[in-house]
């Protein structure tokens, strides 16, 4: 029994993953008993279709705390009675393009459009410590832009917004032929229910959003509403205005500046071979590394930036392989001859005074580029 990813022999038919390449298996083929990699729908040995009920395929990639925002537009239904569908479509597209600018400014993600409703996520792709605040600021700005658009176009368009914050499951949802990458969970359902209950030009935020942002915004008194499929009432609040403009980003930037010079001096002095930077999601590790990289480049220090996904943590030597490819300026997907010629040229430069060492080193490094 072999691994169909690397070709090495698998010692046990019950193996969960290959010890050589890290490929995970989800079971065995019911027809030929070959191990099945997690990503396939057909057995690579006999071609048998693997039914979903026999694969135990995991569709959830991770669990994260995300702020979910639903915004529904009112006014286009009446408008569609007066003008043609293509004109309505053009106006809707122009409207969304106008009001969704804050989403990108606050680093949110547009998950999907559902008719004239839009679902927006904060913290799904890029986590921040202040994702709830970003969601509320975005909602307030969207309401403002909605009113501006209505005045400019002489239209009666309004919005109702609901926001909730909590743990959701992030993964692919759908049938066999088509899946959407989205978030699911009760947090999403409550956000949609809050939006449906909110009056025109009003934002309803949940208790979890309020707890994270009560010192940053002026809120109305709490109110309890009953929504569909919920036995107990939901407590919600209406954000009225910003009362504290001090941002987490400003604080993080000041901390980063104090660490930047220290990191640069450590690397430039060559006193250590490695620096370990630890911290929770959203505290600014990536932006600090980007600032440090720019600082090093400005001082003529060669840098190579490698980003490793948590999905590849079980692949041995992946980091070394990516570093070698960066140094050689080749892609992992490039053909073998390009990698080999680039490597030989690089080693000729390194071992120009000792060519006897070049061949064993060449074979060793080339194995990492495969």
C-alpha positions as YAML, in Angstrom:
chain: A
units: angstrom
residues:
- id: 1
  name: UNK
  ca: [0.00, 0.00, 0.00]
- id: 2
  name: UNK
  ca: [1.54, 3.31, -1.11]
- id: 3
  name: UNK
  ca: [0.85, 7.00, -0.56]
- id: 4
  name: UNK
  ca: [-0.55, 8.42, -3.80]
- id: 5
  name: UNK
  ca: [0.97, 11.82, -2.98]
- id: 6
  name: UNK
  ca: [4.66, 10.92, -2.47]
- id: 7
  name: UNK
  ca: [4.83, 7.25, -3.53]
- id: 8
  name: UNK
  ca: [6.27, 5.97, -0.25]
- id: 9
  name: UNK
  ca: [5.05, 2.76, 1.34]
- id: 10
  name: UNK
  ca: [2.40, 3.01, 4.04]
- id: 11
  name: UNK
  ca: [3.09, 0.62, 6.89]
- id: 12
  name: UNK
  ca: [-0.45, 0.32, 8.26]
- id: 13
  name: UNK
  ca: [-3.79, 0.13, 6.38]
- id: 14
  name: UNK
  ca: [-5.31, 2.14, 9.25]
- id: 15
  name: UNK
  ca: [-2.84, 5.02, 8.92]
- id: 16
  name: UNK
  ca: [-4.37, 8.46, 9.36]
- id: 17
  name: UNK
  ca: [-1.59, 10.21, 7.44]
- id: 18
  name: UNK
  ca: [1.65, 9.56, 5.57]
- id: 19
  name: UNK
  ca: [4.69, 9.98, 7.81]
- id: 20
  name: UNK
  ca: [6.80, 11.11, 4.84]
- id: 21
  name: UNK
  ca: [4.71, 13.86, 3.18]
- id: 22
  name: UNK
  ca: [1.98, 14.49, 5.77]
- id: 23
  name: UNK
  ca: [-0.92, 13.60, 3.45]
- id: 24
  name: UNK
  ca: [-4.02, 12.83, 5.51]
- id: 25
  name: UNK
  ca: [-6.31, 9.90, 4.73]
- id: 26
  name: UNK
  ca: [-10.04, 9.77, 5.31]
- id: 27
  name: UNK
  ca: [-10.53, 6.00, 5.08]
- id: 28
  name: UNK
  ca: [-10.24, 3.18, 2.59]
- id: 29
  name: UNK
  ca: [-11.87, 2.55, -0.76]
- id: 30
  name: UNK
  ca: [-14.84, 0.16, -0.37]
- id: 31
  name: UNK
  ca: [-13.88, -1.50, -3.68]
- id: 32
  name: UNK
  ca: [-10.09, -2.08, -3.47]
- id: 33
  name: UNK
  ca: [-9.28, -1.13, 0.17]
- id: 34
  name: UNK
  ca: [-6.71, 1.48, -0.90]
- id: 35
  name: UNK
  ca: [-6.17, 4.47, 1.36]
- id: 36
  name: UNK
  ca: [-8.10, 7.56, 0.23]
- id: 37
  name: UNK
  ca: [-6.56, 11.06, 0.50]
- id: 38
  name: UNK
  ca: [-8.88, 13.59, 2.13]
- id: 39
  name: UNK
  ca: [-9.38, 15.78, -0.95]
- id: 40
  name: UNK
  ca: [-10.50, 13.17, -3.53]
- id: 41
  name: UNK
  ca: [-13.93, 11.97, -4.64]
- id: 42
  name: UNK
  ca: [-12.64, 9.02, -6.71]
- id: 43
  name: UNK
  ca: [-10.26, 6.29, -5.62]
- id: 44
  name: UNK
  ca: [-6.82, 6.98, -7.20]
- id: 45
  name: UNK
  ca: [-6.17, 3.22, -7.42]
- id: 46
  name: UNK
  ca: [-9.33, 1.78, -9.02]
- id: 47
  name: UNK
  ca: [-11.32, 4.90, -9.97]
- id: 48
  name: UNK
  ca: [-14.32, 3.97, -7.79]
- id: 49
  name: UNK
  ca: [-16.57, 6.92, -6.90]
- id: 50
  name: UNK
  ca: [-16.47, 7.49, -3.15]
- id: 51
  name: UNK
  ca: [-19.88, 8.37, -1.80]
- id: 52
  name: UNK
  ca: [-20.03, 11.16, 0.72]
- id: 53
  name: UNK
  ca: [-21.45, 8.93, 3.41]
- id: 54
  name: UNK
  ca: [-18.34, 6.74, 3.35]
- id: 55
  name: UNK
  ca: [-15.68, 9.45, 3.52]
- id: 56
  name: UNK
  ca: [-16.25, 11.29, 6.81]
- id: 57
  name: UNK
  ca: [-15.10, 14.39, 4.95]
- id: 58
  name: UNK
  ca: [-14.68, 17.42, 7.19]
- id: 59
  name: UNK
  ca: [-16.25, 20.57, 5.72]
- id: 60
  name: UNK
  ca: [-15.45, 22.88, 8.63]
- id: 61
  name: UNK
  ca: [-11.97, 24.40, 8.37]
- id: 62
  name: UNK
  ca: [-11.86, 26.30, 11.65]
- id: 63
  name: UNK
  ca: [-13.81, 28.01, 14.42]
- id: 64
  name: UNK
  ca: [-13.29, 31.75, 14.88]
- id: 65
  name: UNK
  ca: [-14.83, 34.73, 16.64]
- id: 66
  name: UNK
  ca: [-16.37, 36.83, 13.90]
- id: 67
  name: UNK
  ca: [-18.58, 39.92, 13.75]
- id: 68
  name: UNK
  ca: [-21.42, 39.26, 11.30]
- id: 69
  name: UNK
  ca: [-23.29, 42.18, 9.71]
- id: 70
  name: UNK
  ca: [-26.48, 41.93, 7.63]
- id: 71
  name: UNK
  ca: [-27.69, 45.01, 5.74]
- id: 72
  name: UNK
  ca: [-30.98, 45.00, 3.85]
- id: 73
  name: UNK
  ca: [-31.96, 47.69, 1.36]
- id: 74
  name: UNK
  ca: [-35.53, 48.99, 1.12]
- id: 75
  name: UNK
  ca: [-36.95, 51.02, -1.73]
- id: 76
  name: UNK
  ca: [-35.92, 49.10, -4.83]
- id: 77
  name: UNK
  ca: [-39.16, 47.10, -4.98]
- id: 78
  name: UNK
  ca: [-41.24, 50.25, -5.57]
- id: 79
  name: UNK
  ca: [-38.60, 51.52, -7.95]
- id: 80
  name: UNK
  ca: [-38.81, 48.34, -10.05]
- id: 81
  name: UNK
  ca: [-42.47, 49.09, -10.79]
- id: 82
  name: UNK
  ca: [-41.52, 52.29, -12.58]
- id: 83
  name: UNK
  ca: [-38.38, 51.41, -14.54]
- id: 84
  name: UNK
  ca: [-37.02, 48.41, -16.44]
- id: 85
  name: UNK
  ca: [-35.17, 45.55, -14.71]
- id: 86
  name: UNK
  ca: [-31.82, 46.42, -16.30]
- id: 87
  name: UNK
  ca: [-32.10, 50.00, -15.05]
- id: 88
  name: UNK
  ca: [-32.89, 48.71, -11.54]
- id: 89
  name: UNK
  ca: [-29.88, 46.42, -11.75]
- id: 90
  name: UNK
  ca: [-27.61, 49.30, -12.74]
- id: 91
  name: UNK
  ca: [-28.87, 51.45, -9.86]
- id: 92
  name: UNK
  ca: [-28.44, 48.61, -7.34]
- id: 93
  name: UNK
  ca: [-24.87, 47.98, -8.49]
- id: 94
  name: UNK
  ca: [-24.07, 51.68, -8.32]
- id: 95
  name: UNK
  ca: [-25.64, 51.87, -4.85]
- id: 96
  name: UNK
  ca: [-23.67, 48.93, -3.47]
- id: 97
  name: UNK
  ca: [-20.45, 50.26, -4.97]
- id: 98
  name: UNK
  ca: [-21.10, 53.57, -3.20]
- id: 99
  name: UNK
  ca: [-22.08, 52.33, 0.27]
- id: 100
  name: UNK
  ca: [-19.66, 49.38, 0.59]
- id: 101
  name: UNK
  ca: [-16.48, 51.47, 0.62]
- id: 102
  name: UNK
  ca: [-16.31, 51.37, 4.45]
- id: 103
  name: UNK
  ca: [-16.19, 47.55, 4.34]
- id: 104
  name: UNK
  ca: [-12.80, 47.64, 2.66]
- id: 105
  name: UNK
  ca: [-11.58, 50.55, 4.77]
- id: 106
  name: UNK
  ca: [-12.26, 48.61, 7.99]
- id: 107
  name: UNK
  ca: [-10.86, 45.39, 6.44]
- id: 108
  name: UNK
  ca: [-14.11, 43.46, 6.39]
- id: 109
  name: UNK
  ca: [-15.14, 40.76, 3.92]
- id: 110
  name: UNK
  ca: [-18.27, 40.70, 1.77]
- id: 111
  name: UNK
  ca: [-19.50, 37.13, 2.18]
- id: 112
  name: UNK
  ca: [-22.44, 37.20, -0.21]
- id: 113
  name: UNK
  ca: [-25.25, 39.21, -1.77]
- id: 114
  name: UNK
  ca: [-28.77, 37.90, -1.23]
- id: 115
  name: UNK
  ca: [-30.96, 39.94, -3.56]
- id: 116
  name: UNK
  ca: [-30.78, 43.48, -2.16]
- id: 117
  name: UNK
  ca: [-29.29, 42.24, 1.13]
- id: 118
  name: UNK
  ca: [-25.56, 41.94, 1.83]
- id: 119
  name: UNK
  ca: [-23.74, 39.80, 4.42]
- id: 120
  name: UNK
  ca: [-20.43, 41.21, 5.70]
- id: 121
  name: UNK
  ca: [-17.86, 39.58, 8.00]
- id: 122
  name: UNK
  ca: [-15.22, 41.11, 10.25]
- id: 123
  name: UNK
  ca: [-12.56, 38.69, 11.49]
- id: 124
  name: UNK
  ca: [-13.19, 35.79, 9.10]
- id: 125
  name: UNK
  ca: [-10.09, 36.20, 6.91]
- id: 126
  name: UNK
  ca: [-8.07, 38.69, 8.96]
- id: 127
  name: UNK
  ca: [-8.67, 38.77, 12.70]
- id: 128
  name: UNK
  ca: [-8.42, 42.01, 14.70]
- id: 129
  name: UNK
  ca: [-8.83, 42.72, 18.39]
- id: 130
  name: UNK
  ca: [-11.45, 45.34, 17.56]
- id: 131
  name: UNK
  ca: [-13.59, 43.51, 14.98]
- id: 132
  name: UNK
  ca: [-16.86, 44.40, 16.80]
- id: 133
  name: UNK
  ca: [-15.89, 48.07, 16.74]
- id: 134
  name: UNK
  ca: [-15.02, 47.88, 13.05]
- id: 135
  name: UNK
  ca: [-18.43, 46.36, 12.31]
- id: 136
  name: UNK
  ca: [-20.31, 49.13, 14.14]
- id: 137
  name: UNK
  ca: [-18.21, 51.89, 12.55]
- id: 138
  name: UNK
  ca: [-18.83, 50.33, 9.13]
- id: 139
  name: UNK
  ca: [-22.59, 50.16, 9.76]
- id: 140
  name: UNK
  ca: [-22.76, 53.82, 10.84]
- id: 141
  name: UNK
  ca: [-20.80, 54.89, 7.78]
- id: 142
  name: UNK
  ca: [-23.00, 52.77, 5.48]
- id: 143
  name: UNK
  ca: [-26.15, 54.46, 6.82]
- id: 144
  name: UNK
  ca: [-24.57, 57.86, 6.18]
- id: 145
  name: UNK
  ca: [-23.60, 56.93, 2.62]
- id: 146
  name: UNK
  ca: [-27.06, 55.48, 1.99]
- id: 147
  name: UNK
  ca: [-28.67, 58.81, 2.87]
- id: 148
  name: UNK
  ca: [-26.16, 60.66, 0.67]
- id: 149
  name: UNK
  ca: [-26.90, 58.40, -2.29]
- id: 150
  name: UNK
  ca: [-30.65, 58.85, -1.85]
- id: 151
  name: UNK
  ca: [-30.30, 62.64, -1.90]
- id: 152
  name: UNK
  ca: [-27.98, 62.64, -4.90]
- id: 153
  name: UNK
  ca: [-30.25, 60.36, -6.97]
- id: 154
  name: UNK
  ca: [-33.55, 61.74, -5.60]
- id: 155
  name: UNK
  ca: [-34.58, 58.25, -4.49]
- id: 156
  name: UNK
  ca: [-36.25, 56.93, -1.36]
- id: 157
  name: UNK
  ca: [-33.78, 54.25, -0.28]
- id: 158
  name: UNK
  ca: [-33.27, 53.11, 3.31]
- id: 159
  name: UNK
  ca: [-31.33, 50.43, 5.15]
- id: 160
  name: UNK
  ca: [-31.79, 48.20, 8.19]
- id: 161
  name: UNK
  ca: [-28.73, 46.59, 9.75]
- id: 162
  name: UNK
  ca: [-28.18, 43.82, 12.29]
- id: 163
  name: UNK
  ca: [-24.80, 42.92, 13.86]
- id: 164
  name: UNK
  ca: [-23.80, 40.01, 16.08]
- id: 165
  name: UNK
  ca: [-20.46, 38.71, 17.41]
- id: 166
  name: UNK
  ca: [-19.35, 35.25, 18.45]
- id: 167
  name: UNK
  ca: [-17.87, 31.92, 17.42]
- id: 168
  name: UNK
  ca: [-18.81, 30.62, 13.97]
- id: 169
  name: UNK
  ca: [-17.75, 27.65, 11.86]
- id: 170
  name: UNK
  ca: [-15.86, 28.64, 8.71]
- id: 171
  name: UNK
  ca: [-15.88, 26.19, 5.83]
- id: 172
  name: UNK
  ca: [-17.43, 25.07, 2.56]
- id: 173
  name: UNK
  ca: [-21.20, 24.60, 2.47]
- id: 174
  name: UNK
  ca: [-23.20, 23.18, -0.42]
- id: 175
  name: UNK
  ca: [-23.86, 20.14, -2.58]
- id: 176
  name: UNK
  ca: [-21.54, 17.80, -4.42]
- id: 177
  name: UNK
  ca: [-21.11, 19.95, -7.54]
- id: 178
  name: UNK
  ca: [-20.92, 23.38, -5.97]
- id: 179
  name: UNK
  ca: [-19.92, 24.73, -2.54]
- id: 180
  name: UNK
  ca: [-19.60, 28.20, -1.10]
- id: 181
  name: UNK
  ca: [-16.94, 29.20, 1.43]
- id: 182
  name: UNK
  ca: [-18.90, 30.89, 4.21]
- id: 183
  name: UNK
  ca: [-19.63, 30.97, 7.94]
- id: 184
  name: UNK
  ca: [-22.43, 29.14, 9.73]
- id: 185
  name: UNK
  ca: [-23.76, 29.06, 13.26]
- id: 186
  name: UNK
  ca: [-26.27, 30.66, 15.60]
- id: 187
  name: UNK
  ca: [-24.30, 33.92, 15.53]
- id: 188
  name: UNK
  ca: [-25.16, 34.29, 11.83]
- id: 189
  name: UNK
  ca: [-28.83, 33.49, 12.42]
- id: 190
  name: UNK
  ca: [-29.18, 36.04, 15.22]
- id: 191
  name: UNK
  ca: [-27.50, 38.75, 13.11]
- id: 192
  name: UNK
  ca: [-30.00, 38.15, 10.33]
- id: 193
  name: UNK
  ca: [-32.93, 38.18, 12.78]
- id: 194
  name: UNK
  ca: [-31.72, 41.49, 14.24]
- id: 195
  name: UNK
  ca: [-31.58, 43.00, 10.76]
- id: 196
  name: UNK
  ca: [-35.09, 41.78, 9.95]
- id: 197
  name: UNK
  ca: [-36.43, 43.31, 13.18]
- id: 198
  name: UNK
  ca: [-34.64, 46.65, 12.79]
- id: 199
  name: UNK
  ca: [-36.72, 49.60, 11.49]
- id: 200
  name: UNK
  ca: [-35.58, 51.60, 8.45]
- id: 201
  name: UNK
  ca: [-32.28, 53.48, 8.85]
- id: 202
  name: UNK
  ca: [-31.63, 51.71, 12.15]
- id: 203
  name: UNK
  ca: [-28.85, 49.47, 13.43]
- id: 204
  name: UNK
  ca: [-29.54, 46.71, 15.95]
- id: 205
  name: UNK
  ca: [-26.49, 45.22, 17.68]
- id: 206
  name: UNK
  ca: [-26.51, 42.21, 19.96]
- id: 207
  name: UNK
  ca: [-25.48, 42.00, 23.61]
- id: 208
  name: UNK
  ca: [-22.09, 40.57, 22.59]
- id: 209
  name: UNK
  ca: [-21.35, 43.57, 20.36]
- id: 210
  name: UNK
  ca: [-22.47, 45.95, 23.10]
- id: 211
  name: UNK
  ca: [-20.15, 44.36, 25.69]
- id: 212
  name: UNK
  ca: [-17.17, 44.81, 23.37]
- id: 213
  name: UNK
  ca: [-17.92, 48.43, 22.37]
- id: 214
  name: UNK
  ca: [-20.00, 50.07, 25.13]
- id: 215
  name: UNK
  ca: [-17.13, 52.44, 26.00]
- id: 216
  name: UNK
  ca: [-16.63, 53.49, 22.37]
- id: 217
  name: UNK
  ca: [-20.18, 54.36, 21.28]
- id: 218
  name: UNK
  ca: [-23.23, 56.04, 22.76]
- id: 219
  name: UNK
  ca: [-26.00, 53.44, 22.76]
- id: 220
  name: UNK
  ca: [-29.74, 53.63, 23.30]
- id: 221
  name: UNK
  ca: [-31.36, 51.86, 26.22]
- id: 222
  name: UNK
  ca: [-31.47, 48.10, 25.91]
- id: 223
  name: UNK
  ca: [-34.57, 46.62, 24.36]
- id: 224
  name: UNK
  ca: [-35.75, 43.05, 24.09]
- id: 225
  name: UNK
  ca: [-37.27, 41.73, 20.89]
- id: 226
  name: UNK
  ca: [-38.79, 38.40, 19.95]
- id: 227
  name: UNK
  ca: [-37.56, 36.92, 16.69]
- id: 228
  name: UNK
  ca: [-38.43, 33.89, 14.60]
- id: 229
  name: UNK
  ca: [-37.33, 30.46, 15.90]
- id: 230
  name: UNK
  ca: [-36.09, 31.88, 19.21]
- id: 231
  name: UNK
  ca: [-38.03, 31.01, 22.37]
- id: 232
  name: UNK
  ca: [-36.39, 33.72, 24.48]
- id: 233
  name: UNK
  ca: [-36.23, 37.43, 23.63]
- id: 234
  name: UNK
  ca: [-32.97, 38.89, 22.30]
- id: 235
  name: UNK
  ca: [-31.54, 41.98, 23.98]
- id: 236
  name: UNK
  ca: [-30.27, 44.55, 21.49]
- id: 237
  name: UNK
  ca: [-29.04, 48.13, 21.36]
- id: 238
  name: UNK
  ca: [-28.95, 50.97, 18.83]
- id: 239
  name: UNK
  ca: [-25.57, 52.72, 18.33]
- id: 240
  name: UNK
  ca: [-26.11, 56.47, 18.12]
- id: 241
  name: UNK
  ca: [-22.68, 58.07, 17.85]
- id: 242
  name: UNK
  ca: [-18.97, 57.64, 18.59]
- id: 243
  name: UNK
  ca: [-17.90, 58.84, 22.03]
- id: 244
  name: UNK
  ca: [-14.27, 57.66, 22.07]
- id: 245
  name: UNK
  ca: [-12.13, 57.85, 18.95]
- id: 246
  name: UNK
  ca: [-9.01, 56.28, 20.47]
- id: 247
  name: UNK
  ca: [-8.27, 53.26, 18.29]
- id: 248
  name: UNK
  ca: [-6.61, 49.98, 19.07]
- id: 249
  name: UNK
  ca: [-4.63, 50.49, 15.87]
- id: 250
  name: UNK
  ca: [-2.99, 53.64, 17.26]
- id: 251
  name: UNK
  ca: [-1.97, 51.85, 20.45]
- id: 252
  name: UNK
  ca: [-0.58, 48.88, 18.52]
- id: 253
  name: UNK
  ca: [1.33, 51.19, 16.17]
- id: 254
  name: UNK
  ca: [3.06, 52.89, 19.08]
- id: 255
  name: UNK
  ca: [4.02, 49.50, 20.57]
- id: 256
  name: UNK
  ca: [5.27, 48.32, 17.19]
- id: 257
  name: UNK
  ca: [7.49, 51.37, 16.78]
- id: 258
  name: UNK
  ca: [9.13, 50.68, 20.14]
- id: 259
  name: UNK
  ca: [9.87, 47.07, 19.15]
- id: 260
  name: UNK
  ca: [10.92, 47.83, 15.58]
- id: 261
  name: UNK
  ca: [14.29, 49.36, 16.45]
- id: 262
  name: UNK
  ca: [15.04, 46.55, 18.92]
- id: 263
  name: UNK
  ca: [14.33, 43.85, 16.32]
- id: 264
  name: UNK
  ca: [16.36, 45.64, 13.68]
- id: 265
  name: UNK
  ca: [19.38, 45.98, 15.98]
- id: 266
  name: UNK
  ca: [19.20, 42.29, 16.93]
- id: 267
  name: UNK
  ca: [19.14, 41.18, 13.28]
- id: 268
  name: UNK
  ca: [21.73, 43.70, 12.05]
- id: 269
  name: UNK
  ca: [24.19, 42.81, 14.82]
- id: 270
  name: UNK
  ca: [23.87, 39.05, 14.04]
- id: 271
  name: UNK
  ca: [23.85, 38.28, 17.77]
- id: 272
  name: UNK
  ca: [21.18, 35.60, 17.29]
- id: 273
  name: UNK
  ca: [20.06, 33.19, 14.58]
- id: 274
  name: UNK
  ca: [16.31, 33.51, 15.22]
- id: 275
  name: UNK
  ca: [13.67, 35.74, 16.74]
- id: 276
  name: UNK
  ca: [10.35, 34.29, 17.94]
- id: 277
  name: UNK
  ca: [7.37, 36.65, 17.87]
- id: 278
  name: UNK
  ca: [4.29, 35.39, 19.72]
- id: 279
  name: UNK
  ca: [0.84, 36.93, 20.22]
- id: 280
  name: UNK
  ca: [-2.90, 36.32, 19.74]
- id: 281
  name: UNK
  ca: [-4.74, 37.06, 16.51]
- id: 282
  name: UNK
  ca: [-5.10, 40.73, 15.65]
- id: 283
  name: UNK
  ca: [-2.33, 42.25, 17.80]
- id: 284
  name: UNK
  ca: [-0.25, 43.26, 14.78]
- id: 285
  name: UNK
  ca: [2.37, 40.53, 14.30]
- id: 286
  name: UNK
  ca: [2.09, 40.56, 10.50]
- id: 287
  name: UNK
  ca: [2.16, 44.35, 10.19]
- id: 288
  name: UNK
  ca: [5.20, 44.48, 12.50]
- id: 289
  name: UNK
  ca: [7.00, 41.96, 10.27]
- id: 290
  name: UNK
  ca: [6.09, 44.00, 7.19]
- id: 291
  name: UNK
  ca: [7.49, 47.17, 8.79]
- id: 292
  name: UNK
  ca: [10.63, 45.29, 9.81]
- id: 293
  name: UNK
  ca: [11.06, 43.89, 6.28]
- id: 294
  name: UNK
  ca: [10.74, 47.36, 4.74]
- id: 295
  name: UNK
  ca: [13.25, 48.70, 7.28]
- id: 296
  name: UNK
  ca: [15.73, 45.94, 6.44]
- id: 297
  name: UNK
  ca: [15.36, 46.47, 2.69]
- id: 298
  name: UNK
  ca: [15.88, 50.22, 3.14]
- id: 299
  name: UNK
  ca: [19.19, 49.40, 4.86]
- id: 300
  name: UNK
  ca: [20.31, 47.06, 2.04]
- id: 301
  name: UNK
  ca: [19.76, 43.87, 4.05]
- id: 302
  name: UNK
  ca: [18.51, 40.97, 1.93]
- id: 303
  name: UNK
  ca: [15.17, 39.54, 3.15]
- id: 304
  name: UNK
  ca: [12.91, 36.66, 2.14]
- id: 305
  name: UNK
  ca: [9.31, 36.65, 3.39]
- id: 306
  name: UNK
  ca: [7.69, 33.21, 3.78]
- id: 307
  name: UNK
  ca: [4.08, 32.75, 4.87]
- id: 308
  name: UNK
  ca: [3.04, 29.29, 6.10]
- id: 309
  name: UNK
  ca: [-0.62, 28.34, 6.33]
- id: 310
  name: UNK
  ca: [-1.81, 26.36, 9.35]
- id: 311
  name: UNK
  ca: [-3.30, 23.85, 6.89]
- id: 312
  name: UNK
  ca: [0.25, 22.78, 5.92]
- id: 313
  name: UNK
  ca: [1.68, 22.32, 9.40]
- id: 314
  name: UNK
  ca: [1.96, 18.55, 8.92]
- id: 315
  name: UNK
  ca: [4.03, 18.75, 5.70]
- id: 316
  name: UNK
  ca: [7.67, 18.08, 6.62]
- id: 317
  name: UNK
  ca: [10.37, 20.42, 5.26]
- id: 318
  name: UNK
  ca: [7.77, 22.74, 3.71]
- id: 319
  name: UNK
  ca: [9.38, 25.83, 5.24]
- id: 320
  name: UNK
  ca: [12.85, 24.82, 4.03]
- id: 321
  name: UNK
  ca: [11.48, 24.13, 0.55]
- id: 322
  name: UNK
  ca: [9.81, 27.55, 0.37]
- id: 323
  name: UNK
  ca: [12.97, 29.32, 1.54]
- id: 324
  name: UNK
  ca: [15.09, 27.58, -1.10]
- id: 325
  name: UNK
  ca: [12.58, 28.44, -3.82]
- id: 326
  name: UNK
  ca: [12.58, 32.08, -2.69]
- id: 327
  name: UNK
  ca: [16.36, 32.26, -2.77]
- id: 328
  name: UNK
  ca: [16.46, 30.67, -6.24]
- id: 329
  name: UNK
  ca: [13.57, 32.86, -7.42]
- id: 330
  name: UNK
  ca: [11.55, 29.87, -8.63]
- id: 331
  name: UNK
  ca: [8.03, 28.66, -7.93]
- id: 332
  name: UNK
  ca: [7.17, 25.28, -6.46]
- id: 333
  name: UNK
  ca: [5.02, 24.70, -9.56]
- id: 334
  name: UNK
  ca: [7.87, 25.37, -12.02]
- id: 335
  name: UNK
  ca: [9.11, 22.43, -14.07]
- id: 336
  name: UNK
  ca: [12.07, 20.43, -12.80]
- id: 337
  name: UNK
  ca: [14.51, 21.65, -15.45]
- id: 338
  name: UNK
  ca: [14.01, 25.31, -14.51]
- id: 339
  name: UNK
  ca: [14.65, 24.52, -10.85]
- id: 340
  name: UNK
  ca: [17.71, 22.44, -11.68]
- id: 341
  name: UNK
  ca: [19.31, 25.04, -13.95]
- id: 342
  name: UNK
  ca: [18.62, 27.83, -11.46]
- id: 343
  name: UNK
  ca: [20.10, 25.77, -8.63]
- id: 344
  name: UNK
  ca: [23.23, 24.81, -10.59]
- id: 345
  name: UNK
  ca: [23.82, 28.45, -11.47]
- id: 346
  name: UNK
  ca: [23.44, 29.47, -7.85]
- id: 347
  name: UNK
  ca: [25.77, 26.72, -6.58]
- id: 348
  name: UNK
  ca: [28.38, 27.64, -9.19]
- id: 349
  name: UNK
  ca: [28.47, 31.05, -7.58]
- id: 350
  name: UNK
  ca: [28.67, 29.64, -4.03]
- id: 351
  name: UNK
  ca: [31.25, 26.91, -4.69]
- id: 352
  name: UNK
  ca: [33.37, 28.51, -7.39]
- id: 353
  name: UNK
  ca: [36.47, 27.77, -5.30]
- id: 354
  name: UNK
  ca: [35.47, 24.21, -4.33]
- id: 355
  name: UNK
  ca: [33.56, 22.55, -7.17]
- id: 356
  name: UNK
  ca: [33.89, 19.05, -5.65]
- id: 357
  name: UNK
  ca: [31.28, 19.89, -3.05]
- id: 358
  name: UNK
  ca: [28.78, 21.15, -5.60]
- id: 359
  name: UNK
  ca: [27.32, 17.84, -6.84]
- id: 360
  name: UNK
  ca: [26.25, 16.27, -3.48]
- id: 361
  name: UNK
  ca: [24.94, 19.64, -2.30]
- id: 362
  name: UNK
  ca: [23.06, 20.09, -5.60]
- id: 363
  name: UNK
  ca: [21.21, 16.78, -5.23]
- id: 364
  name: UNK
  ca: [20.44, 17.53, -1.60]
- id: 365
  name: UNK
  ca: [18.88, 20.95, -2.23]
- id: 366
  name: UNK
  ca: [17.09, 19.86, -5.39]
- id: 367
  name: UNK
  ca: [15.15, 17.27, -3.39]
- id: 368
  name: UNK
  ca: [13.60, 20.09, -1.33]
- id: 369
  name: UNK
  ca: [12.38, 21.92, -4.43]
- id: 370
  name: UNK
  ca: [10.30, 18.99, -5.72]
...
